[in-house]
Amino acid sequence: MLLAVFYACVSLAATAAWIWVQFGWQPPFVTLWDTRAWIYFGLLSLATAWVAAVGIVGQTPWHRLPRSLKAMPFMTASLVPAFAFIVINDFSPASTARDVLSMLGWATAMGVGLGITAGFLSSLIPESEVDRKAAPTPKETRTRIFLTLAAIVAGGAALLLFPRARDDAGVRDFARFGNAEYFLEIGVSKGAMSDDEFGIVKITAHDKANGLVLERDQWSAISELWPKAERAQSGKWRVIGDVQDAQSSDPSRLVLVAGNGVRIVISSTHRQDVTYTLAPADFGRVDAAIAKVANTLQE
């Protein structure tokens, strides 16, 4: 019973940590918080929650259940965390408590429903003599779960605490302004899962970075908004307009503010706001970079 309570607490803690990250929390024990650390932390949380959920089932007398019921608890314990983490990826500081609870409820219902269905269907497959003899004892199951959790925690700690350089979305620069620690980039970037290129405006400010990623048909919004900011030079700063990308898990918003130059502000739900101010002398290079991105995306 105590082990079941322990596993339940571990699973809930891992899930809560991932939700907290989606609401903007940056784990203080992570050496460097960037795109890679965000992915590592999500995978670590998911794996911990999943193994702990299976561990809860491992404390029940599953080996005494009829064969038609044996697989259901394990399938359910596997699917509920998976569905929960799918919906958590869409959480942001703008999500209400009602949205969070309803989406987690939907994920739980889907996991339980599919777990019961998959468990029942798996029981229809004839059990071989080898499978019957190879069934682990409860003690063996507990040992395997403990070792798996230990490996996940140790591996996750190594990935998150190992010193390394920043690793955000790579940019093929067509124009870059600033210095080594504080700079603005305009160029193209390839998608993580494909070779498709996207237009990108990215600001890196020391340990913070944020960027706007636009597809080919969305880049025209930048091409139309930038000239308006160029023509609106004055002694008083005022907002000219904004452009938003379509990244579902972390949508970004770029705002152009014109005055004695043009100030670019990029914000998003999961990352900190960053700002870069361009002087009028930089406008020609920006014009050329925006045009070059548009031509590259058309190729």
Secondary structure by P-SEA (a helix, b strand, c coil): caaaaaaaaaaaaaaaaaaaaaacccccccccccaaaaaaaaaaaaaaaaaaaaaaaaacccccccccccaaaaaaaacaaaaaaaaaaaccccccaaaaaaaaaaaaaaaaaaaaaaaaaaaaccccaaaaaacccaaaaaaaaaaaaaaaaaaaaaaaaccccccccccccccccccccccccccccccccccbbbbbbbbbcccbbbbbbbccccaaaaaaaaaaaaaccccbbbbccccccccccbbbbbbbbbcccbbbbbbcccbbbbbbbbcccaaaaaaaaaaaaaaaaac
